[in-house]
Every structure is written in structure tokens, then in C-alpha cells.
Amino acid sequence: MSHAVKHLAVAGLTALAAAACTAPPPPRTVPAAATAPAATPTGTAPTGIGALPAPTGPHPVGATTLYLKDTSRPDPWVPEATARELMVTLWYPARPGEGRRAPYMTAKESELTLKGKHVTGVPYDVLSRTRTNALEDAKPAGRTGGLPLVVLSPGFTMPRSTLTSLAEELASRGYAVAGVDHTYENYATTFPDGRVAECVACDSDTDPGFGTKVAGVRAADVSFVLDQLTGPHATWEGSSLIDPSEIAMAGHSIGGAAAAAAMLKDRRVRAGIDMDGTTYARIPKSGLSRPFLFLGSAGHEPAGRDTSWDRDWKLLTGWKRWLVLPGADHQSFTDVPLLAGALGIAVPGGLSPARSAEITRAYVGAFLDRHLRHEPQPLLDEPSPRYPEVRLCTPGRTACR
């Protein structure tokens, strides 16, 4: 395996400066036919490509894609663009039925992501052929106001699709889940008219204050998405099923930093999860009283190499937990381990792909059940014999339990 191929597996996005960004060409238009992979019929399994584990909840899962345009602000990365355009995938409980599986990403998105991560030796469209579990555009199920909403924000340079396994699991448990592509911050976002926005922000990732800017941009994106999903001009046919009083946000890497930033900006976000991300948004001295979960790899142990969690812990004045998986890699909380075989790369970290997904789903789900459904979750209160890989940390103690 070449050094470049190993980079995605073992380096991840632990630091923004190590994100392997290169200056991209300007956004360009590609033929729509080149960006639309064929969906897989229900019940058939492609061979030789990645597949996501089935969700464990009682509900069938649907997925649909929304194009949202915020005309109230110019794009922060491309100032000549007078509006901020976003692509959002919604996963949700669906009515039983047959249909086509939702695509994981487009062929062009797969190509540019693999090129950006220097992955070679596999067809460039391989990620677009990943087998998902959700039915494309299935009819939403549920009662009016019955679905808590979870917003997911991916790591820098990574598309929203890399959190699909977690999203499908939460939807199967009765959540509406909105995965946001933060345009120009990942290698490729395809718009409905065939345009492909590439990673303009990748040329700025070593600038002073870059992380703070990204977190702020994403917080504004999330507020706009919430307006579009829960406001009087909601754009999704199932928006009436969402409970606007029960909203949380979870993010990976810089997306985790954005979860804290979104909570500080928008009180509609009742709870937040940072999965292995350095935090950038400064919590005021008065504190943040809404629930927050840190879930990270070994580098995020108290007094570890990343001190941002130590700084913010004392300012989190509400319910909070700090959980660490010493055997995890930065990408263990995403789909990357699940797709390592299809990409011909080593599985990142010391956990199996299935175990990484199981642990992430279990703890994120428990947090959301506790704070959006208000159900007791003993899993979050003590070390669990079911998940001995997970350590419960308290700053000031010599070791995590």
C-alpha cells in the first residue's frame, strides 16, 4: 500500500492542517448524467463494494435530498456567490414498502473525494456504489410533531454521506436526521442542476482563525436548515412530523466544533455532541447550560494533546459527559472503517469496523434518547461491561474509568 493510500486510513483529520488539502479549481458544471449513480434495487447486494450495516431500530428508513438556498447572505467562501447554497440529506422513519436504495453519493463526488484523499487502485466511482439501507424518497411515517430532529455535520473535507451509518440507525429508532454538506468545505457537493462545488476552503485551512470561521459558518448553515425544516415555509413534505422543541446536533471533527457553535448561536439546538473534534467556538464565562457530550479517541483524554475539551469542560454548566475510546482512530466515528475494504486501505484504529459503528450508534443514541426523549439511560452514567472499550472521564482524576 502506498503512503498516500495509507493517509486516509491512519491520519484522518486529527488536525485541520493535516487534512491533505490542495487548492481546487473554481466550481464547475458537469453533465448531470455524470453525477447520478444508479440506485440499487431493494434486496440486491452489489459485489466488491462497500456496504453499511443494517440499522437496528424498528422502523424502515427513508432518505431524500433537499436543495436549500439562503438568499439572506453571500457565500462565505465564494464572495461572488450572492446566496449560500446547501445540499441536505434527510433520513427518517418511513412507511413499509419496496423501492430503490438511496445513493450514498454521486460518481463525481466519489471521484473527487478519492482524489482529494489520494486513494488509488480502485475505481473512482466506488463510493457512489456503496450499499445503503434507506429507501430513496420513501413516504415519511409518524404522527404530527412526533419526530425529534438531529442535525449531523461531517468533518472538514468530508461529505455528509460519511455519517450515513449513524443517520440510518437514528432514523430507524424514530428520529428525523438532517445531514448537511457545508458547501466548499468538502471535496465535492453536487447540486441538482449538475454543478459541482469543490473545496475552496481547503486553500485556507492554515490561516489564523480558520477553525473559528468554519465553526461559525456551519452554525449559520444549521440555523438556516432549521428554519427550512421547522418554520412556516418548511420545504420537506414530512416537516409537520418534526417536533421543533426537540432538536440536537452531532458532528465529527470540525463538525463537532460546529455543534457547540450552533448551540451558542441558536437556542433551538437543545443538546450537542462533539465526536473527536477540537472545539473553537468560545463559550462565554456565563457558561453553556444545555446538555453536551464529548466522544473521542485517545488524543482527547483529559490533559491530552488536545486541550480544548479541558478548557470548555468547566464552562459546560449543564448535563455533560466525556467519553474516550483509547482504541479508536479519528475516523472511527464515521463510515470510513466500514468502507476500508472497498477502498483497499487498512482499517483505521484498533476496533473492528462493526464494533466502531456499534459503539458510536449506542452512545449517540443513548444521549439523544435521554435529552430529546427524556428517557433514563444508565449507559451514560457508569462504565459498561457491554462496551469495555469506552472510558468515562472526569478532568482532575488520574485516569478515566
QUIKASUL-V934201 format. One record per pair of residues at least 6 apart in sequence whose ideal C-beta (glycine too) atoms are under 6 Angstrom apart, sorted by the first residue. I is the first residue (numbers start at 0). J is the second residue. D is the distance in Angstrom with one decimal. If there is no record, write none. Layout:
BEGIN
i:I j:J d:D
i:I j:J d:D
END
This chain:
BEGIN
i:3 j:117 d:3.6
i:4 j:118 d:5.7
i:4 j:344 d:5.6
i:6 j:117 d:5.8
i:7 j:116 d:4.4
i:7 j:118 d:5.7
i:7 j:344 d:6.0
i:8 j:344 d:4.2
i:8 j:345 d:4.6
i:8 j:347 d:4.8
i:9 j:347 d:5.8
i:10 j:17 d:5.9
i:11 j:328 d:5.9
i:11 j:329 d:3.3
i:11 j:330 d:4.5
i:12 j:18 d:5.3
i:12 j:154 d:4.7
i:12 j:155 d:5.7
i:12 j:252 d:4.8
i:12 j:329 d:5.9
i:13 j:329 d:4.8
i:15 j:155 d:5.8
i:15 j:204 d:4.9
i:15 j:210 d:6.0
i:16 j:205 d:5.3
i:18 j:155 d:5.5
i:18 j:156 d:5.3
i:18 j:204 d:5.9
i:20 j:201 d:3.2
i:20 j:204 d:5.3
i:22 j:202 d:4.3
i:23 j:197 d:4.0
i:23 j:198 d:5.1
i:26 j:196 d:4.6
i:26 j:197 d:5.9
i:28 j:193 d:5.8
i:28 j:194 d:4.8
i:29 j:107 d:5.8
i:29 j:193 d:5.8
i:29 j:195 d:5.4
i:31 j:193 d:3.7
i:33 j:107 d:6.0
i:34 j:105 d:4.1
i:34 j:107 d:4.6
i:34 j:189 d:4.8
i:34 j:193 d:6.0
i:36 j:102 d:5.2
i:36 j:106 d:5.1
i:36 j:127 d:4.0
i:38 j:99 d:3.7
i:38 j:100 d:5.4
i:38 j:102 d:5.5
i:38 j:135 d:5.5
i:39 j:100 d:4.5
i:41 j:97 d:5.3
i:41 j:98 d:6.0
i:45 j:128 d:5.7
i:45 j:130 d:5.6
i:48 j:125 d:5.9
i:48 j:128 d:4.5
i:48 j:341 d:5.1
i:49 j:129 d:4.2
i:49 j:338 d:4.1
i:49 j:341 d:3.7
i:50 j:130 d:3.9
i:51 j:131 d:5.7
i:51 j:164 d:4.8
i:51 j:337 d:6.0
i:52 j:356 d:5.6
i:53 j:132 d:5.5
i:54 j:132 d:5.9
i:54 j:167 d:4.6
i:54 j:168 d:4.5
i:54 j:171 d:3.5
i:56 j:171 d:3.0
i:56 j:172 d:3.8
i:58 j:92 d:3.8
i:58 j:171 d:5.1
i:59 j:93 d:4.7
i:59 j:95 d:5.4
i:60 j:90 d:5.9
i:60 j:93 d:5.9
i:60 j:133 d:4.3
i:60 j:167 d:5.2
i:60 j:170 d:4.5
i:60 j:171 d:5.3
i:61 j:91 d:5.5
i:61 j:93 d:3.2
i:61 j:133 d:5.8
i:61 j:134 d:5.3
i:61 j:137 d:3.1
i:62 j:90 d:5.0
i:62 j:101 d:3.8
i:62 j:133 d:3.7
i:63 j:89 d:5.3
i:63 j:136 d:5.0
i:64 j:88 d:5.4
i:65 j:87 d:4.6
i:65 j:234 d:6.0
i:66 j:191 d:5.2
i:67 j:85 d:4.6
i:67 j:227 d:5.3
i:68 j:82 d:5.3
i:68 j:84 d:5.3
i:69 j:83 d:4.2
i:69 j:223 d:4.7
i:70 j:82 d:4.6
i:72 j:83 d:5.5
i:73 j:81 d:5.3
i:74 j:80 d:3.9
i:74 j:83 d:5.1
i:75 j:216 d:4.9
i:76 j:183 d:4.0
i:76 j:199 d:4.5
i:76 j:200 d:5.2
i:77 j:199 d:5.9
i:84 j:182 d:5.8
i:86 j:180 d:4.6
i:86 j:188 d:5.4
i:87 j:177 d:5.4
i:87 j:179 d:5.4
i:87 j:224 d:6.0
i:88 j:159 d:5.7
i:88 j:178 d:4.5
i:89 j:177 d:5.6
i:90 j:133 d:5.8
i:90 j:166 d:4.4
i:90 j:167 d:5.9
i:90 j:170 d:3.9
i:90 j:176 d:4.4
i:91 j:139 d:5.1
i:91 j:170 d:5.3
i:91 j:175 d:4.8
i:91 j:237 d:5.9
i:92 j:140 d:4.8
i:92 j:141 d:5.6
i:92 j:173 d:5.6
i:93 j:137 d:3.7
i:93 j:140 d:5.6
i:94 j:138 d:4.5
i:94 j:140 d:4.7
i:98 j:134 d:4.1
i:98 j:137 d:5.9
i:99 j:135 d:4.9
i:100 j:131 d:5.2
i:101 j:131 d:5.2
i:101 j:133 d:4.4
i:101 j:135 d:4.3
i:103 j:129 d:3.8
i:103 j:131 d:5.5
i:103 j:160 d:5.3
i:104 j:126 d:5.7
i:104 j:127 d:5.5
i:104 j:158 d:5.9
i:104 j:160 d:4.6
i:105 j:127 d:5.8
i:105 j:189 d:4.7
i:106 j:124 d:4.1
i:106 j:127 d:4.4
i:107 j:195 d:5.5
i:108 j:187 d:4.3
i:108 j:189 d:5.8
i:109 j:124 d:5.1
i:109 j:126 d:3.7
i:109 j:127 d:4.3
i:110 j:123 d:3.9
i:111 j:186 d:4.5
i:111 j:187 d:3.8
i:112 j:186 d:4.7
i:113 j:123 d:5.7
i:115 j:186 d:3.9
i:118 j:342 d:5.6
i:120 j:343 d:5.4
i:121 j:342 d:5.8
i:121 j:343 d:5.6
i:125 j:341 d:5.7
i:132 j:167 d:5.1
i:133 j:167 d:5.7
i:139 j:237 d:3.3
i:139 j:240 d:5.8
i:141 j:240 d:4.4
i:143 j:239 d:5.3
i:144 j:242 d:4.9
i:146 j:175 d:4.3
i:146 j:240 d:4.8
i:146 j:241 d:5.3
i:147 j:174 d:5.4
i:147 j:242 d:5.6
i:147 j:245 d:3.9
i:147 j:371 d:3.9
i:148 j:175 d:4.8
i:148 j:241 d:5.0
i:148 j:246 d:4.7
i:149 j:169 d:5.7
i:149 j:174 d:5.3
i:149 j:176 d:4.9
i:149 j:247 d:5.2
i:150 j:177 d:5.0
i:150 j:221 d:5.5
i:150 j:248 d:4.4
i:151 j:162 d:4.7
i:151 j:166 d:5.9
i:151 j:178 d:4.5
i:151 j:249 d:5.7
i:152 j:179 d:5.8
i:152 j:217 d:5.7
i:152 j:250 d:3.7
i:152 j:254 d:3.2
i:152 j:257 d:4.8
i:153 j:159 d:5.4
i:153 j:161 d:5.4
i:153 j:162 d:5.7
i:153 j:251 d:5.8
i:153 j:254 d:5.2
i:154 j:251 d:4.7
i:154 j:252 d:3.3
i:154 j:253 d:5.9
i:154 j:254 d:5.8
i:155 j:253 d:4.5
i:156 j:185 d:5.4
i:156 j:186 d:5.8
i:157 j:185 d:5.7
i:158 j:180 d:5.9
i:158 j:185 d:5.0
i:159 j:178 d:3.7
i:159 j:179 d:5.9
i:159 j:180 d:4.6
i:161 j:333 d:4.7
i:161 j:334 d:4.9
i:162 j:178 d:5.7
i:163 j:334 d:5.8
i:164 j:334 d:5.2
i:164 j:356 d:5.3
i:165 j:359 d:6.0
i:166 j:176 d:4.4
i:166 j:178 d:5.6
i:168 j:360 d:4.5
i:169 j:176 d:5.0
i:170 j:176 d:5.4
i:175 j:241 d:5.3
i:177 j:224 d:5.9
i:179 j:220 d:5.9
i:179 j:224 d:5.9
i:180 j:188 d:4.6
i:181 j:217 d:5.3
i:181 j:220 d:5.6
i:182 j:188 d:5.2
i:182 j:196 d:5.1
i:183 j:196 d:5.6
i:183 j:199 d:4.1
i:183 j:200 d:5.4
i:184 j:200 d:4.7
i:186 j:198 d:5.1
i:187 j:195 d:5.5
i:187 j:197 d:5.9
i:188 j:196 d:4.6
i:189 j:195 d:5.4
i:203 j:209 d:5.9
i:210 j:279 d:4.1
i:211 j:279 d:4.6
i:213 j:253 d:5.3
i:214 j:256 d:4.6
i:214 j:257 d:5.0
i:214 j:260 d:4.0
i:214 j:279 d:4.5
i:214 j:280 d:4.9
i:215 j:260 d:6.0
i:217 j:257 d:3.6
i:218 j:260 d:4.0
i:218 j:261 d:4.3
i:218 j:264 d:4.4
i:221 j:261 d:4.4
i:222 j:265 d:4.7
i:225 j:267 d:5.6
i:227 j:234 d:5.0
i:228 j:238 d:5.6
i:229 j:241 d:5.7
i:229 j:243 d:4.1
i:245 j:371 d:4.4
i:246 j:267 d:5.3
i:246 j:268 d:5.6
i:246 j:269 d:5.8
i:247 j:270 d:4.2
i:247 j:367 d:5.7
i:247 j:371 d:5.7
i:248 j:258 d:4.4
i:248 j:261 d:5.3
i:248 j:268 d:5.1
i:248 j:271 d:5.2
i:249 j:272 d:3.8
i:249 j:363 d:6.0
i:250 j:257 d:5.2
i:250 j:258 d:4.5
i:251 j:274 d:4.5
i:251 j:332 d:5.4
i:251 j:333 d:5.6
i:252 j:276 d:4.5
i:253 j:276 d:5.8
i:255 j:273 d:3.1
i:255 j:274 d:5.2
i:255 j:276 d:3.0
i:256 j:276 d:4.8
i:256 j:278 d:5.0
i:256 j:279 d:4.7
i:258 j:271 d:3.9
i:258 j:273 d:5.6
i:259 j:271 d:5.9
i:259 j:278 d:5.5
i:259 j:280 d:5.0
i:260 j:280 d:3.6
i:261 j:268 d:5.1
i:262 j:268 d:4.8
i:262 j:271 d:4.9
i:262 j:289 d:5.9
i:263 j:280 d:5.6
i:269 j:289 d:5.8
i:270 j:289 d:5.9
i:270 j:290 d:4.2
i:270 j:370 d:4.2
i:271 j:291 d:5.1
i:272 j:292 d:4.6
i:273 j:293 d:5.4
i:274 j:294 d:5.1
i:274 j:332 d:4.2
i:275 j:295 d:4.4
i:275 j:296 d:5.4
i:275 j:329 d:5.4
i:275 j:332 d:5.9
i:277 j:305 d:5.4
i:277 j:307 d:4.9
i:278 j:307 d:4.4
i:278 j:311 d:5.3
i:282 j:311 d:5.6
i:282 j:314 d:4.1
i:286 j:314 d:5.0
i:286 j:316 d:3.7
i:287 j:315 d:5.6
i:288 j:316 d:4.9
i:288 j:317 d:4.2
i:289 j:317 d:5.4
i:290 j:317 d:5.5
i:290 j:318 d:4.2
i:290 j:370 d:4.6
i:291 j:315 d:5.2
i:291 j:319 d:5.2
i:292 j:320 d:5.2
i:292 j:366 d:4.9
i:293 j:308 d:5.4
i:293 j:321 d:4.5
i:294 j:322 d:5.0
i:294 j:362 d:6.0
i:295 j:323 d:5.6
i:296 j:327 d:4.1
i:296 j:329 d:5.9
i:297 j:325 d:4.6
i:298 j:304 d:5.2
i:298 j:305 d:5.5
i:299 j:305 d:5.6
i:299 j:308 d:5.8
i:299 j:323 d:5.9
i:300 j:323 d:5.3
i:301 j:392 d:5.4
i:301 j:394 d:4.4
i:309 j:394 d:5.8
i:312 j:394 d:5.4
i:320 j:379 d:5.6
i:321 j:392 d:4.2
i:322 j:389 d:5.6
i:323 j:390 d:4.7
i:323 j:392 d:5.5
i:323 j:399 d:5.7
i:324 j:388 d:5.4
i:324 j:389 d:5.7
i:326 j:349 d:3.6
i:326 j:350 d:5.2
i:326 j:388 d:5.7
i:327 j:348 d:5.0
i:328 j:347 d:3.6
i:328 j:348 d:3.1
i:330 j:347 d:4.8
i:331 j:348 d:4.7
i:331 j:350 d:5.9
i:331 j:355 d:4.3
i:332 j:359 d:5.0
i:336 j:346 d:5.2
i:336 j:347 d:5.9
i:336 j:352 d:3.9
i:336 j:355 d:4.9
i:337 j:352 d:4.7
i:339 j:346 d:4.7
i:346 j:352 d:5.9
i:358 j:386 d:5.7
i:365 j:376 d:4.2
i:365 j:378 d:4.6
i:365 j:379 d:5.4
i:368 j:374 d:4.9
i:368 j:376 d:5.7
i:369 j:376 d:4.2
i:382 j:391 d:5.5
i:382 j:400 d:5.1
i:390 j:399 d:3.6
i:391 j:400 d:4.8
i:392 j:399 d:3.9
END
